Amino acid sequence: MMPREKLVKFGVDSLEDFELLAILLRTGSCGVDVFDLSKKILSEFNFREISQKSYADLIKFKGISFA
């Protein structure tokens, strides 16, 4: 079951952190799966830290860009 469907059916508490972040990111980019990108970001930062990071901090991850 995909994260959005899981969210609707079971609520936010049913999601792993990487699934919630994947919903927020919406898509990966060419050659970067959104789930892999989410896991990579969460290997460096937790959710609280992500919200306080700058754009420059986040674009270091392949798959994060201006768009």
mmCIF file as gemmi writes it, N, C-alpha and C atoms, coordinates in Angstrom:
data_model
loop_
_atom_site.group_PDB
_atom_site.id
_atom_site.type_symbol
_atom_site.label_atom_id
_atom_site.label_alt_id
_atom_site.label_comp_id
_atom_site.label_asym_id
_atom_site.label_entity_id
_atom_site.label_seq_id
_atom_site.pdbx_PDB_ins_code
_atom_site.Cartn_x
_atom_site.Cartn_y
_atom_site.Cartn_z
_atom_site.occupancy
_atom_site.B_iso_or_equiv
_atom_site.pdbx_formal_charge
_atom_site.auth_seq_id
_atom_site.auth_asym_id
_atom_site.pdbx_PDB_model_num
ATOM 1 N N . MET Axp A 1 ? 0.851 -1.181 0 1 0 ? 1 A 1
ATOM 2 C CA . MET Axp A 1 ? 0 0 0 1 0 ? 1 A 1
ATOM 3 C C . MET Axp A 1 ? 0.895 1.241 0 1 0 ? 1 A 1
ATOM 4 N N . MET Axp A 2 ? 0.562 2.17 -0.844 1 0 ? 2 A 1
ATOM 5 C CA . MET Axp A 2 ? 1.337 3.404 -0.956 1 0 ? 2 A 1
ATOM 6 C C . MET Axp A 2 ? 1.042 4.324 0.233 1 0 ? 2 A 1
ATOM 7 N N . PRO Axp A 3 ? 2.007 5.179 0.573 1 0 ? 3 A 1
ATOM 8 C CA . PRO Axp A 3 ? 1.85 6.01 1.767 1 0 ? 3 A 1
ATOM 9 C C . PRO Axp A 3 ? 0.595 6.883 1.803 1 0 ? 3 A 1
ATOM 10 N N . ARG Axp A 4 ? 0.219 7.487 0.696 1 0 ? 4 A 1
ATOM 11 C CA . ARG Axp A 4 ? -0.988 8.334 0.715 1 0 ? 4 A 1
ATOM 12 C C . ARG Axp A 4 ? -2.228 7.519 1.055 1 0 ? 4 A 1
ATOM 13 N N . GLU Axp A 5 ? -2.34 6.347 0.454 1 0 ? 5 A 1
ATOM 14 C CA . GLU Axp A 5 ? -3.486 5.483 0.723 1 0 ? 5 A 1
ATOM 15 C C . GLU Axp A 5 ? -3.448 5.002 2.171 1 0 ? 5 A 1
ATOM 16 N N . LYS Axp A 6 ? -2.256 4.687 2.655 1 0 ? 6 A 1
ATOM 17 C CA . LYS Axp A 6 ? -2.08 4.259 4.042 1 0 ? 6 A 1
ATOM 18 C C . LYS Axp A 6 ? -2.483 5.385 4.997 1 0 ? 6 A 1
ATOM 19 N N . LEU Axp A 7 ? -2.108 6.605 4.679 1 0 ? 7 A 1
ATOM 20 C CA . LEU Axp A 7 ? -2.461 7.768 5.484 1 0 ? 7 A 1
ATOM 21 C C . LEU Axp A 7 ? -3.975 7.938 5.561 1 0 ? 7 A 1
ATOM 22 N N . VAL Axp A 8 ? -4.63 7.866 4.418 1 0 ? 8 A 1
ATOM 23 C CA . VAL Axp A 8 ? -6.084 8.045 4.376 1 0 ? 8 A 1
ATOM 24 C C . VAL Axp A 8 ? -6.798 6.927 5.133 1 0 ? 8 A 1
ATOM 25 N N . LYS Axp A 9 ? -6.333 5.711 4.928 1 0 ? 9 A 1
ATOM 26 C CA . LYS Axp A 9 ? -7.028 4.561 5.505 1 0 ? 9 A 1
ATOM 27 C C . LYS Axp A 9 ? -6.751 4.383 6.994 1 0 ? 9 A 1
ATOM 28 N N . PHE Axp A 10 ? -5.495 4.621 7.423 1 0 ? 10 A 1
ATOM 29 C CA . PHE Axp A 10 ? -5.12 4.282 8.795 1 0 ? 10 A 1
ATOM 30 C C . PHE Axp A 10 ? -4.669 5.473 9.642 1 0 ? 10 A 1
ATOM 31 N N . GLY Axp A 11 ? -4.461 6.627 9.029 1 0 ? 11 A 1
ATOM 32 C CA . GLY Axp A 11 ? -4.04 7.809 9.773 1 0 ? 11 A 1
ATOM 33 C C . GLY Axp A 11 ? -2.53 7.981 9.793 1 0 ? 11 A 1
ATOM 34 N N . VAL Axp A 12 ? -2.123 9.162 10.236 1 0 ? 12 A 1
ATOM 35 C CA . VAL Axp A 12 ? -0.709 9.539 10.204 1 0 ? 12 A 1
ATOM 36 C C . VAL Axp A 12 ? 0.162 8.635 11.087 1 0 ? 12 A 1
ATOM 37 N N . ASP Axp A 13 ? -0.389 8.128 12.173 1 0 ? 13 A 1
ATOM 38 C CA . ASP Axp A 13 ? 0.407 7.289 13.069 1 0 ? 13 A 1
ATOM 39 C C . ASP Axp A 13 ? 0.8 5.95 12.45 1 0 ? 13 A 1
ATOM 40 N N . SER Axp A 14 ? 0.165 5.584 11.339 1 0 ? 14 A 1
ATOM 41 C CA . SER Axp A 14 ? 0.497 4.317 10.68 1 0 ? 14 A 1
ATOM 42 C C . SER Axp A 14 ? 1.722 4.434 9.778 1 0 ? 14 A 1
ATOM 43 N N . LEU Axp A 15 ? 2.176 5.657 9.538 1 0 ? 15 A 1
ATOM 44 C CA . LEU Axp A 15 ? 3.274 5.877 8.603 1 0 ? 15 A 1
ATOM 45 C C . LEU Axp A 15 ? 4.632 5.849 9.281 1 0 ? 15 A 1
ATOM 46 N N . GLU Axp A 16 ? 5.595 5.303 8.581 1 0 ? 16 A 1
ATOM 47 C CA . GLU Axp A 16 ? 6.994 5.435 8.968 1 0 ? 16 A 1
ATOM 48 C C . GLU Axp A 16 ? 7.407 6.862 8.644 1 0 ? 16 A 1
ATOM 49 N N . ASP Axp A 17 ? 8.431 7.362 9.31 1 0 ? 17 A 1
ATOM 50 C CA . ASP Axp A 17 ? 8.894 8.729 9.043 1 0 ? 17 A 1
ATOM 51 C C . ASP Axp A 17 ? 9.242 8.937 7.573 1 0 ? 17 A 1
ATOM 52 N N . PHE Axp A 18 ? 9.908 7.959 6.958 1 0 ? 18 A 1
ATOM 53 C CA . PHE Axp A 18 ? 10.301 8.121 5.562 1 0 ? 18 A 1
ATOM 54 C C . PHE Axp A 18 ? 9.082 8.196 4.647 1 0 ? 18 A 1
ATOM 55 N N . GLU Axp A 19 ? 7.994 7.513 5.003 1 0 ? 19 A 1
ATOM 56 C CA . GLU Axp A 19 ? 6.783 7.568 4.195 1 0 ? 19 A 1
ATOM 57 C C . GLU Axp A 19 ? 6.128 8.95 4.295 1 0 ? 19 A 1
ATOM 58 N N . LEU Axp A 20 ? 6.105 9.507 5.482 1 0 ? 20 A 1
ATOM 59 C CA . LEU Axp A 20 ? 5.539 10.844 5.665 1 0 ? 20 A 1
ATOM 60 C C . LEU Axp A 20 ? 6.355 11.883 4.9 1 0 ? 20 A 1
ATOM 61 N N . LEU Axp A 21 ? 7.674 11.789 4.985 1 0 ? 21 A 1
ATOM 62 C CA . LEU Axp A 21 ? 8.524 12.711 4.242 1 0 ? 21 A 1
ATOM 63 C C . LEU Axp A 21 ? 8.33 12.525 2.736 1 0 ? 21 A 1
ATOM 64 N N . ALA Axp A 22 ? 8.172 11.299 2.277 1 0 ? 22 A 1
ATOM 65 C CA . ALA Axp A 22 ? 7.94 11.041 0.851 1 0 ? 22 A 1
ATOM 66 C C . ALA Axp A 22 ? 6.651 11.707 0.382 1 0 ? 22 A 1
ATOM 67 N N . ILE Axp A 23 ? 5.622 11.703 1.211 1 0 ? 23 A 1
ATOM 68 C CA . ILE Axp A 23 ? 4.377 12.385 0.859 1 0 ? 23 A 1
ATOM 69 C C . ILE Axp A 23 ? 4.636 13.883 0.707 1 0 ? 23 A 1
ATOM 70 N N . LEU Axp A 24 ? 5.397 14.445 1.624 1 0 ? 24 A 1
ATOM 71 C CA . LEU Axp A 24 ? 5.688 15.878 1.572 1 0 ? 24 A 1
ATOM 72 C C . LEU Axp A 24 ? 6.54 16.24 0.35 1 0 ? 24 A 1
ATOM 73 N N . LEU Axp A 25 ? 7.492 15.373 0.014 1 0 ? 25 A 1
ATOM 74 C CA . LEU Axp A 25 ? 8.349 15.63 -1.147 1 0 ? 25 A 1
ATOM 75 C C . LEU Axp A 25 ? 7.604 15.412 -2.463 1 0 ? 25 A 1
ATOM 76 N N . ARG Axp A 26 ? 6.629 14.543 -2.452 1 0 ? 26 A 1
ATOM 77 C CA . ARG Axp A 26 ? 5.783 14.195 -3.591 1 0 ? 26 A 1
ATOM 78 C C . ARG Axp A 26 ? 6.46 13.299 -4.611 1 0 ? 26 A 1
ATOM 79 N N . THR Axp A 27 ? 7.618 13.691 -5.124 1 0 ? 27 A 1
ATOM 80 C CA . THR Axp A 27 ? 8.289 12.867 -6.131 1 0 ? 27 A 1
ATOM 81 C C . THR Axp A 27 ? 9.79 12.925 -5.911 1 0 ? 27 A 1
ATOM 82 N N . GLY Axp A 28 ? 10.465 11.983 -6.49 1 0 ? 28 A 1
ATOM 83 C CA . GLY Axp A 28 ? 11.92 12.041 -6.53 1 0 ? 28 A 1
ATOM 84 C C . GLY Axp A 28 ? 12.309 12.837 -7.768 1 0 ? 28 A 1
ATOM 85 N N . SER Axp A 29 ? 13.434 12.49 -8.319 1 0 ? 29 A 1
ATOM 86 C CA . SER Axp A 29 ? 13.838 13.107 -9.575 1 0 ? 29 A 1
ATOM 87 C C . SER Axp A 29 ? 14.41 12.007 -10.447 1 0 ? 29 A 1
ATOM 88 N N . CYS Axp A 30 ? 14.865 12.367 -11.607 1 0 ? 30 A 1
ATOM 89 C CA . CYS Axp A 30 ? 15.392 11.388 -12.54 1 0 ? 30 A 1
ATOM 90 C C . CYS Axp A 30 ? 16.463 10.536 -11.859 1 0 ? 30 A 1
ATOM 91 N N . GLY Axp A 31 ? 16.2 9.269 -11.741 1 0 ? 31 A 1
ATOM 92 C CA . GLY Axp A 31 ? 17.162 8.353 -11.151 1 0 ? 31 A 1
ATOM 93 C C . GLY Axp A 31 ? 17.17 8.309 -9.63 1 0 ? 31 A 1
ATOM 94 N N . VAL Axp A 32 ? 16.279 9.093 -8.974 1 0 ? 32 A 1
ATOM 95 C CA . VAL Axp A 32 ? 16.231 9.112 -7.508 1 0 ? 32 A 1
ATOM 96 C C . VAL Axp A 32 ? 14.794 8.848 -7.068 1 0 ? 32 A 1
ATOM 97 N N . ASP Axp A 33 ? 14.583 7.705 -6.465 1 0 ? 33 A 1
ATOM 98 C CA . ASP Axp A 33 ? 13.283 7.313 -5.959 1 0 ? 33 A 1
ATOM 99 C C . ASP Axp A 33 ? 12.952 8.148 -4.72 1 0 ? 33 A 1
ATOM 100 N N . VAL Axp A 34 ? 11.709 8.61 -4.589 1 0 ? 34 A 1
ATOM 101 C CA . VAL Axp A 34 ? 11.323 9.462 -3.472 1 0 ? 34 A 1
ATOM 102 C C . VAL Axp A 34 ? 11.497 8.755 -2.129 1 0 ? 34 A 1
ATOM 103 N N . PHE Axp A 35 ? 11.313 7.442 -2.081 1 0 ? 35 A 1
ATOM 104 C CA . PHE Axp A 35 ? 11.49 6.718 -0.826 1 0 ? 35 A 1
ATOM 105 C C . PHE Axp A 35 ? 12.968 6.645 -0.436 1 0 ? 35 A 1
ATOM 106 N N . ASP Axp A 36 ? 13.815 6.402 -1.414 1 0 ? 36 A 1
ATOM 107 C CA . ASP Axp A 36 ? 15.25 6.389 -1.142 1 0 ? 36 A 1
ATOM 108 C C . ASP Axp A 36 ? 15.732 7.771 -0.713 1 0 ? 36 A 1
ATOM 109 N N . LEU Axp A 37 ? 15.231 8.811 -1.372 1 0 ? 37 A 1
ATOM 110 C CA . LEU Axp A 37 ? 15.586 10.175 -1.015 1 0 ? 37 A 1
ATOM 111 C C . LEU Axp A 37 ? 15.154 10.487 0.413 1 0 ? 37 A 1
ATOM 112 N N . SER Axp A 38 ? 13.946 10.098 0.77 1 0 ? 38 A 1
ATOM 113 C CA . SER Axp A 38 ? 13.436 10.323 2.125 1 0 ? 38 A 1
ATOM 114 C C . SER Axp A 38 ? 14.301 9.627 3.164 1 0 ? 38 A 1
ATOM 115 N N . LYS Axp A 39 ? 14.656 8.387 2.895 1 0 ? 39 A 1
ATOM 116 C CA . LYS Axp A 39 ? 15.503 7.635 3.836 1 0 ? 39 A 1
ATOM 117 C C . LYS Axp A 39 ? 16.877 8.279 3.973 1 0 ? 39 A 1
ATOM 118 N N . LYS Axp A 40 ? 17.432 8.748 2.858 1 0 ? 40 A 1
ATOM 119 C CA . LYS Axp A 40 ? 18.741 9.393 2.877 1 0 ? 40 A 1
ATOM 120 C C . LYS Axp A 40 ? 18.7 10.668 3.728 1 0 ? 40 A 1
ATOM 121 N N . ILE Axp A 41 ? 17.689 11.491 3.519 1 0 ? 41 A 1
ATOM 122 C CA . ILE Axp A 41 ? 17.56 12.725 4.298 1 0 ? 41 A 1
ATOM 123 C C . ILE Axp A 41 ? 17.403 12.403 5.775 1 0 ? 41 A 1
ATOM 124 N N . LEU Axp A 42 ? 16.57 11.419 6.086 1 0 ? 42 A 1
ATOM 125 C CA . LEU Axp A 42 ? 16.337 11.065 7.49 1 0 ? 42 A 1
ATOM 126 C C . LEU Axp A 42 ? 17.524 10.351 8.127 1 0 ? 42 A 1
ATOM 127 N N . SER Axp A 43 ? 18.461 9.882 7.316 1 0 ? 43 A 1
ATOM 128 C CA . SER Axp A 43 ? 19.684 9.314 7.888 1 0 ? 43 A 1
ATOM 129 C C . SER Axp A 43 ? 20.603 10.426 8.387 1 0 ? 43 A 1
ATOM 130 N N . GLU Axp A 44 ? 20.374 11.645 7.912 1 0 ? 44 A 1
ATOM 131 C CA . GLU Axp A 44 ? 21.182 12.803 8.303 1 0 ? 44 A 1
ATOM 132 C C . GLU Axp A 44 ? 20.472 13.692 9.334 1 0 ? 44 A 1
ATOM 133 N N . PHE Axp A 45 ? 19.165 13.838 9.189 1 0 ? 45 A 1
ATOM 134 C CA . PHE Axp A 45 ? 18.391 14.746 10.035 1 0 ? 45 A 1
ATOM 135 C C . PHE Axp A 45 ? 17.11 14.069 10.5 1 0 ? 45 A 1
ATOM 136 N N . ASN Axp A 46 ? 16.586 14.498 11.656 1 0 ? 46 A 1
ATOM 137 C CA . ASN Axp A 46 ? 15.243 14.069 12.037 1 0 ? 46 A 1
ATOM 138 C C . ASN Axp A 46 ? 14.259 15.129 11.563 1 0 ? 46 A 1
ATOM 139 N N . PHE Axp A 47 ? 12.958 14.885 11.746 1 0 ? 47 A 1
ATOM 140 C CA . PHE Axp A 47 ? 11.963 15.825 11.241 1 0 ? 47 A 1
ATOM 141 C C . PHE Axp A 47 ? 12.133 17.222 11.817 1 0 ? 47 A 1
ATOM 142 N N . ARG Axp A 48 ? 12.39 17.332 13.069 1 0 ? 48 A 1
ATOM 143 C CA . ARG Axp A 48 ? 12.555 18.65 13.689 1 0 ? 48 A 1
ATOM 144 C C . ARG Axp A 48 ? 13.744 19.379 13.06 1 0 ? 48 A 1
ATOM 145 N N . GLU Axp A 49 ? 14.819 18.666 12.83 1 0 ? 49 A 1
ATOM 146 C CA . GLU Axp A 49 ? 16.007 19.28 12.224 1 0 ? 49 A 1
ATOM 147 C C . GLU Axp A 49 ? 15.737 19.721 10.78 1 0 ? 49 A 1
ATOM 148 N N . ILE Axp A 50 ? 14.997 18.916 10.035 1 0 ? 50 A 1
ATOM 149 C CA . ILE Axp A 50 ? 14.703 19.251 8.639 1 0 ? 50 A 1
ATOM 150 C C . ILE Axp A 50 ? 14.003 20.601 8.555 1 0 ? 50 A 1
ATOM 151 N N . SER Axp A 51 ? 13.072 20.836 9.443 1 0 ? 51 A 1
ATOM 152 C CA . SER Axp A 51 ? 12.304 22.08 9.384 1 0 ? 51 A 1
ATOM 153 C C . SER Axp A 51 ? 13.164 23.305 9.66 1 0 ? 51 A 1
ATOM 154 N N . GLN Axp A 52 ? 14.335 23.089 10.233 1 0 ? 52 A 1
ATOM 155 C CA . GLN Axp A 52 ? 15.216 24.209 10.575 1 0 ? 52 A 1
ATOM 156 C C . GLN Axp A 52 ? 16.425 24.315 9.638 1 0 ? 52 A 1
ATOM 157 N N . LYS Axp A 53 ? 16.491 23.461 8.654 1 0 ? 53 A 1
ATOM 158 C CA . LYS Axp A 53 ? 17.609 23.483 7.714 1 0 ? 53 A 1
ATOM 159 C C . LYS Axp A 53 ? 17.364 24.503 6.607 1 0 ? 53 A 1
ATOM 160 N N . SER Axp A 54 ? 18.425 25.026 6.095 1 0 ? 54 A 1
ATOM 161 C CA . SER Axp A 54 ? 18.33 25.991 5.008 1 0 ? 54 A 1
ATOM 162 C C . SER Axp A 54 ? 18.188 25.262 3.673 1 0 ? 54 A 1
ATOM 163 N N . TYR Axp A 55 ? 17.801 26.027 2.69 1 0 ? 55 A 1
ATOM 164 C CA . TYR Axp A 55 ? 17.733 25.514 1.326 1 0 ? 55 A 1
ATOM 165 C C . TYR Axp A 55 ? 19.09 24.949 0.914 1 0 ? 55 A 1
ATOM 166 N N . ALA Axp A 56 ? 20.155 25.659 1.254 1 0 ? 56 A 1
ATOM 167 C CA . ALA Axp A 56 ? 21.512 25.218 0.899 1 0 ? 56 A 1
ATOM 168 C C . ALA Axp A 56 ? 21.836 23.868 1.531 1 0 ? 56 A 1
ATOM 169 N N . ASP Axp A 57 ? 21.342 23.621 2.739 1 0 ? 57 A 1
ATOM 170 C CA . ASP Axp A 57 ? 21.571 22.33 3.401 1 0 ? 57 A 1
ATOM 171 C C . ASP Axp A 57 ? 20.842 21.21 2.675 1 0 ? 57 A 1
ATOM 172 N N . LEU Axp A 58 ? 19.649 21.498 2.197 1 0 ? 58 A 1
ATOM 173 C CA . LEU Axp A 58 ? 18.814 20.449 1.614 1 0 ? 58 A 1
ATOM 174 C C . LEU Axp A 58 ? 19.158 20.135 0.169 1 0 ? 58 A 1
ATOM 175 N N . ILE Axp A 59 ? 19.63 21.11 -0.597 1 0 ? 59 A 1
ATOM 176 C CA . ILE Axp A 59 ? 19.942 20.813 -2.003 1 0 ? 59 A 1
ATOM 177 C C . ILE Axp A 59 ? 21.215 19.999 -2.156 1 0 ? 59 A 1
ATOM 178 N N . LYS Axp A 60 ? 21.887 19.727 -1.063 1 0 ? 60 A 1
ATOM 179 C CA . LYS Axp A 60 ? 23.056 18.842 -1.116 1 0 ? 60 A 1
ATOM 180 C C . LYS Axp A 60 ? 22.645 17.409 -1.432 1 0 ? 60 A 1
ATOM 181 N N . PHE Axp A 61 ? 21.374 17.096 -1.229 1 0 ? 61 A 1
ATOM 182 C CA . PHE Axp A 61 ? 20.883 15.747 -1.503 1 0 ? 61 A 1
ATOM 183 C C . PHE Axp A 61 ? 20.485 15.638 -2.962 1 0 ? 61 A 1
ATOM 184 N N . LYS Axp A 62 ? 21.034 14.637 -3.646 1 0 ? 62 A 1
ATOM 185 C CA . LYS Axp A 62 ? 20.651 14.403 -5.035 1 0 ? 62 A 1
ATOM 186 C C . LYS Axp A 62 ? 19.157 14.076 -5.056 1 0 ? 62 A 1
ATOM 187 N N . GLY Axp A 63 ? 18.414 14.846 -5.822 1 0 ? 63 A 1
ATOM 188 C CA . GLY Axp A 63 ? 16.98 14.681 -5.889 1 0 ? 63 A 1
ATOM 189 C C . GLY Axp A 63 ? 16.229 15.864 -5.307 1 0 ? 63 A 1
ATOM 190 N N . ILE Axp A 64 ? 16.926 16.747 -4.607 1 0 ? 64 A 1
ATOM 191 C CA . ILE Axp A 64 ? 16.334 17.985 -4.096 1 0 ? 64 A 1
ATOM 192 C C . ILE Axp A 64 ? 16.848 19.117 -4.963 1 0 ? 64 A 1
ATOM 193 N N . SER Axp A 65 ? 15.924 19.913 -5.459 1 0 ? 65 A 1
ATOM 194 C CA . SER Axp A 65 ? 16.309 21.049 -6.286 1 0 ? 65 A 1
ATOM 195 C C . SER Axp A 65 ? 15.353 22.196 -6.047 1 0 ? 65 A 1
ATOM 196 N N . PHE Axp A 66 ? 15.544 23.262 -6.753 1 0 ? 66 A 1
ATOM 197 C CA . PHE Axp A 66 ? 14.715 24.448 -6.612 1 0 ? 66 A 1
ATOM 198 C C . PHE Axp A 66 ? 13.244 24.124 -6.859 1 0 ? 66 A 1
ATOM 199 N N . ALA Axp A 67 ? 12.969 23.329 -7.861 1 0 ? 67 A 1
ATOM 200 C CA . ALA Axp A 67 ? 11.578 22.985 -8.213 1 0 ? 67 A 1
ATOM 201 C C . ALA Axp A 67 ? 10.941 22.193 -7.105 1 0 ? 67 A 1
